[in-house]
Amino acid sequence: MMNINIAENSFFEYLEVERKLSPHTLKAYKRDFAQFKLHVNAQKIIFDNIDHSTLREYIGHLHKKGLAKKSISRHISSLRAFFKFLQSNGLRKGDPTALLANSRIDKKLPVIFSPKDINGLLTMDEKGFFAVRNHTMLELLYATGIRVSELVGLDLERLDIKNRTIKVLGKGSKERLVPFHDRCKKTLIEYLRMRTSIAKKNECALFVSKSGRRLTTSLIRKMLKKQLLIHNLPSNLTPHGIRHAFATHLLENGAGLRAIQELLGHVDLSSTQVYTQLSRARLKKVHSNSHPRA
């Protein structure tokens, strides 16, 4: 008889060591599984006896609790990965999730910055280290489409000013080389010149706080909120919206999906295809606003 705790420990070790999931994703998996285990124990179900009907009953339980479709879908994905792992490692016969359907999610298109919003955001009115640093970070986010977590994780050694590229360490510790334009290069040179007087000795982070240490993602979010207010831009725009804008604006200007996929570091092309929907949505808006008979 397989012990659920042993199975759980083996699974999470696999996710952390072999799959190299991010701490954030790993935490979500653990939280989902803890809820499932609590439910199974409350129902006094033996681990080896968990079957398709057990899982269907559990999903019904999540629906009754009022969980959002997105949360339920994530729970299903967590369970599917767990039982697939057990089966492939000979720890269990059969996969009770095989016939389990994902909870259908109504995909919402992400809110993005328009080119006009971006131009407003990248207008620099102030001087001094922090103004230059903030401007440089925003320029780099839009020039490369990198995630905020990837931005704060950048080290000096990963920046190649001469060739205008950065080495980005993305999800699952996968590395990719991303280019940036000449305007961004100029802002980076100015920032690096000023950085030397602020950064602590031996600090390897590219972007530093007033204490001279690596920035946090929360600080960047706060900075963006302040910039949105200063430039009178919609308050619901986020740092990730800059990434969405990068991809959408490239697509609208003729870039191919495969190239955008590589720049964004998407493993699956389907993750990139959402930007075709964004472009269609914008075309519809332009059509309805501009067509004489619309």
C-alpha positions as CSV (number, residue, x, y, z in Angstrom):
1,M,0.0,0.0,0.0
2,M,1.4,3.4,-1.1
3,N,1.7,6.1,1.6
4,I,0.3,9.4,0.4
5,N,3.0,11.4,2.2
6,I,5.8,9.4,0.6
7,A,4.1,9.8,-2.8
8,E,3.7,13.6,-2.2
9,N,7.4,14.0,-1.1
10,S,8.7,12.1,-4.2
11,F,6.5,14.2,-6.5
12,F,7.5,17.6,-5.1
13,E,11.2,16.6,-5.2
14,Y,10.7,15.7,-8.9
15,L,9.0,19.1,-9.6
16,E,11.8,21.0,-7.9
17,V,14.9,19.1,-9.0
18,E,14.0,17.7,-12.4
19,R,11.2,20.0,-13.7
20,K,12.9,23.0,-12.1
21,L,9.6,24.7,-11.4
22,S,9.7,28.2,-10.0
23,P,9.2,28.7,-6.2
24,H,5.9,30.4,-6.9
25,T,4.5,27.6,-9.1
26,L,5.8,25.0,-6.6
27,K,4.0,26.8,-3.8
28,A,0.7,26.7,-5.8
29,Y,1.0,23.0,-6.4
30,K,1.7,22.3,-2.7
31,R,-1.3,24.4,-1.7
32,D,-3.6,22.6,-4.1
33,F,-2.4,19.2,-3.1
34,A,-2.7,20.0,0.6
35,Q,-6.4,20.9,0.0
36,F,-6.9,17.6,-1.9
37,K,-5.2,15.6,0.9
38,L,-7.4,17.2,3.5
39,H,-10.5,16.4,1.6
40,V,-9.5,12.7,1.0
41,N,-8.6,12.3,4.7
42,A,-11.9,13.8,5.8
43,Q,-13.7,11.3,3.5
44,K,-11.6,8.5,5.0
45,I,-10.6,7.3,1.5
46,I,-7.5,5.1,1.3
47,F,-4.9,6.5,-1.1
48,D,-4.8,3.3,-3.3
49,N,-8.6,3.5,-3.7
50,I,-8.6,7.0,-5.2
51,D,-10.3,6.7,-8.6
52,H,-12.0,8.8,-11.3
53,S,-15.2,9.1,-9.2
54,T,-13.2,10.3,-6.2
55,L,-11.7,13.1,-8.3
56,R,-15.0,14.0,-9.9
57,E,-16.5,14.3,-6.4
58,Y,-13.6,16.5,-5.2
59,I,-14.0,18.8,-8.2
60,G,-17.7,19.1,-7.4
61,H,-16.7,20.0,-3.9
62,L,-14.5,22.8,-5.2
63,H,-17.3,24.1,-7.3
64,K,-19.6,24.2,-4.3
65,K,-17.0,26.1,-2.4
66,G,-17.3,28.8,-5.1
67,L,-13.8,28.6,-6.5
68,A,-13.2,30.3,-9.8
69,K,-12.9,28.3,-13.0
70,K,-9.3,29.2,-13.3
71,S,-8.5,28.0,-9.8
72,I,-10.3,24.7,-10.4
73,S,-8.5,24.2,-13.7
74,R,-5.2,24.7,-11.8
75,H,-6.3,22.1,-9.2
76,I,-7.0,19.6,-12.0
77,S,-3.6,20.3,-13.6
78,S,-1.9,19.7,-10.3
79,L,-3.6,16.4,-9.7
80,R,-3.0,15.3,-13.3
81,A,0.7,15.9,-13.0
82,F,0.8,14.1,-9.7
83,F,-0.9,10.9,-10.8
84,K,0.9,10.9,-14.1
85,F,4.2,11.0,-12.2
86,L,3.2,8.1,-10.0
87,Q,2.1,6.0,-12.9
88,S,5.2,6.7,-15.0
89,N,7.5,5.8,-12.0
90,G,5.7,2.5,-11.3
91,L,4.3,3.8,-8.0
92,R,0.7,3.3,-9.0
93,K,-1.3,1.4,-11.6
94,G,-3.6,3.5,-13.8
95,D,-4.2,7.2,-13.9
96,P,-7.5,8.3,-12.4
97,T,-7.2,11.7,-14.1
98,A,-7.1,10.2,-17.6
99,L,-10.8,10.9,-18.3
100,L,-10.9,14.1,-16.3
101,A,-11.9,17.2,-18.3
102,N,-10.4,20.6,-17.5
103,S,-12.8,23.2,-16.1
104,R,-13.4,25.5,-19.1
105,I,-12.0,28.9,-18.6
106,D,-13.4,32.0,-20.4
107,K,-10.1,33.5,-21.5
108,K,-9.9,37.3,-20.9
109,L,-7.6,39.2,-23.2
110,P,-4.9,41.0,-21.2
111,V,-5.0,44.7,-20.7
112,I,-2.1,46.3,-22.7
113,F,-0.5,49.6,-23.3
114,S,-1.3,51.3,-26.6
115,P,1.6,52.8,-28.5
116,K,0.4,56.2,-27.3
117,D,0.4,55.0,-23.7
118,I,4.0,53.7,-24.1
119,N,5.2,57.0,-25.6
120,G,3.6,58.8,-22.6
121,L,5.1,56.4,-20.1
122,L,8.6,56.7,-21.6
123,T,8.6,60.5,-21.6
124,M,11.3,61.5,-19.1
125,D,10.6,64.8,-17.2
126,E,12.9,64.4,-14.3
127,K,16.6,64.0,-13.7
128,G,18.7,62.2,-11.1
129,F,19.6,58.6,-10.4
130,F,16.1,57.2,-9.6
131,A,14.4,59.0,-12.5
132,V,17.1,57.6,-14.9
133,R,16.9,54.1,-13.3
134,N,13.1,54.0,-13.6
135,H,13.1,55.2,-17.1
136,T,15.8,52.7,-18.1
137,M,13.8,49.8,-16.5
138,L,10.7,50.8,-18.4
139,E,12.6,51.2,-21.7
140,L,14.2,47.8,-21.2
141,L,10.9,46.1,-20.4
142,Y,9.3,47.4,-23.6
143,A,12.4,46.9,-25.7
144,T,12.7,43.3,-24.8
145,G,9.3,42.0,-23.5
146,I,11.0,40.3,-20.5
147,R,9.0,39.5,-17.4
148,V,9.4,41.7,-14.3
149,S,10.9,38.8,-12.4
150,E,13.4,38.4,-15.2
151,L,14.2,42.1,-15.0
152,V,15.0,42.1,-11.3
153,G,17.0,38.9,-11.7
154,L,19.3,40.5,-14.3
155,D,23.0,40.6,-13.4
156,L,25.6,43.0,-14.9
157,E,27.4,40.2,-16.5
158,R,24.3,39.3,-18.5
159,L,24.2,42.6,-20.3
160,D,26.2,43.0,-23.5
161,I,26.0,46.8,-24.3
162,K,28.3,46.5,-27.4
163,N,26.1,43.9,-29.1
164,R,22.8,45.2,-27.6
165,T,21.7,41.9,-26.0
166,I,20.8,40.5,-22.6
167,K,21.0,36.9,-21.4
168,V,17.7,36.2,-19.7
169,L,17.1,33.4,-17.2
170,G,13.5,32.5,-17.7
171,K,11.0,30.0,-16.3
172,G,12.4,26.6,-15.6
173,S,15.9,28.2,-15.5
174,K,15.9,28.3,-19.4
175,E,18.2,30.9,-20.8
176,R,17.5,33.0,-23.9
177,L,19.3,35.9,-25.7
178,V,17.1,38.9,-26.2
179,P,18.2,42.0,-28.3
180,F,17.3,45.6,-27.6
181,H,17.4,48.8,-29.7
182,D,19.8,51.6,-29.8
183,R,17.6,54.0,-27.9
184,C,17.5,51.6,-25.0
185,K,21.3,51.2,-25.2
186,K,21.7,54.9,-24.7
187,T,19.5,54.9,-21.6
188,L,21.4,51.9,-20.2
189,I,24.8,53.6,-20.7
190,E,23.5,56.7,-18.8
191,Y,22.1,54.5,-16.0
192,L,25.3,52.5,-15.7
193,R,27.3,55.6,-15.4
194,M,25.2,56.7,-12.4
195,R,24.8,53.2,-10.9
196,T,28.5,53.2,-9.7
197,S,27.8,55.8,-7.0
198,I,24.8,53.9,-5.6
199,A,25.4,50.2,-5.9
200,K,27.1,48.4,-3.0
201,K,30.6,47.0,-3.6
202,N,30.4,43.6,-5.3
203,E,26.6,43.9,-6.0
204,C,26.0,42.0,-9.2
205,A,22.4,43.1,-9.8
206,L,21.9,45.3,-12.8
207,F,19.2,47.4,-11.2
208,V,19.6,48.5,-7.6
209,S,17.5,50.2,-4.9
210,K,18.5,53.3,-2.9
211,S,20.2,50.9,-0.5
212,G,22.4,49.8,-3.3
213,R,21.0,46.2,-3.4
214,R,18.9,44.2,-5.9
215,L,15.4,45.5,-6.5
216,T,12.2,43.6,-5.8
217,T,9.2,43.0,-8.2
218,S,6.9,44.8,-5.7
219,L,9.1,47.9,-5.8
220,I,8.8,48.0,-9.6
221,R,5.0,47.6,-9.4
222,K,4.8,50.6,-7.0
223,M,7.1,52.6,-9.3
224,L,4.9,51.9,-12.3
225,K,1.7,52.9,-10.4
226,K,3.4,56.2,-9.6
227,Q,4.4,56.7,-13.2
228,L,0.9,56.0,-14.5
229,L,-0.4,58.7,-12.1
230,I,2.2,61.2,-13.2
231,H,1.5,60.6,-16.9
232,N,-2.3,60.4,-16.5
233,L,-2.5,56.8,-17.8
234,P,-5.1,54.1,-16.9
235,S,-4.4,52.8,-13.4
236,N,-5.3,49.1,-14.4
237,L,-2.1,48.8,-16.5
238,T,0.5,46.5,-15.1
239,P,4.2,45.7,-15.7
240,H,3.1,42.6,-17.4
241,G,1.0,44.8,-19.7
242,I,4.3,46.2,-21.1
243,R,5.2,42.6,-22.0
244,H,1.9,42.2,-23.7
245,A,2.3,45.5,-25.5
246,F,5.8,44.4,-26.7
247,A,4.4,41.3,-28.3
248,T,1.2,42.8,-29.7
249,H,3.0,45.8,-31.3
250,L,5.6,43.5,-32.9
251,L,2.8,41.4,-34.3
252,E,1.0,44.4,-35.7
253,N,4.2,45.6,-37.4
254,G,4.8,42.3,-39.2
255,A,6.8,40.1,-36.8
256,G,6.1,36.4,-37.0
257,L,4.6,34.4,-34.2
258,R,7.6,32.1,-34.0
259,A,10.0,35.0,-33.5
260,I,7.8,36.5,-30.8
261,Q,7.6,33.1,-29.1
262,E,11.4,32.9,-29.0
263,L,11.7,36.5,-27.7
264,L,9.1,35.9,-24.9
265,G,10.6,32.6,-23.9
266,H,7.3,30.7,-24.4
267,V,7.7,26.9,-24.6
268,D,4.4,26.5,-26.3
269,L,3.2,28.5,-29.3
270,S,-0.3,28.5,-27.9
271,S,0.8,30.9,-25.2
272,T,1.9,33.3,-27.9
273,Q,-1.2,33.0,-30.0
274,V,-3.2,35.1,-27.5
275,Y,-1.6,38.1,-29.2
276,T,-3.3,37.3,-32.5
277,Q,-6.6,37.7,-30.6
278,L,-5.5,41.0,-29.3
279,S,-4.7,42.2,-32.8
280,R,-8.1,41.1,-34.0
281,A,-9.8,42.8,-31.1
282,R,-8.0,46.0,-32.0
283,L,-8.9,45.7,-35.7
284,K,-12.5,45.3,-34.8
285,K,-12.4,48.4,-32.6
286,V,-10.7,50.4,-35.4
287,H,-13.3,49.1,-37.9
288,S,-16.3,50.0,-35.7
289,N,-14.9,53.5,-34.9
290,S,-13.8,54.3,-38.5
291,H,-16.2,52.6,-40.9
292,P,-18.9,55.0,-42.2
293,R,-21.6,52.4,-41.8
294,A,-20.4,50.9,-38.5
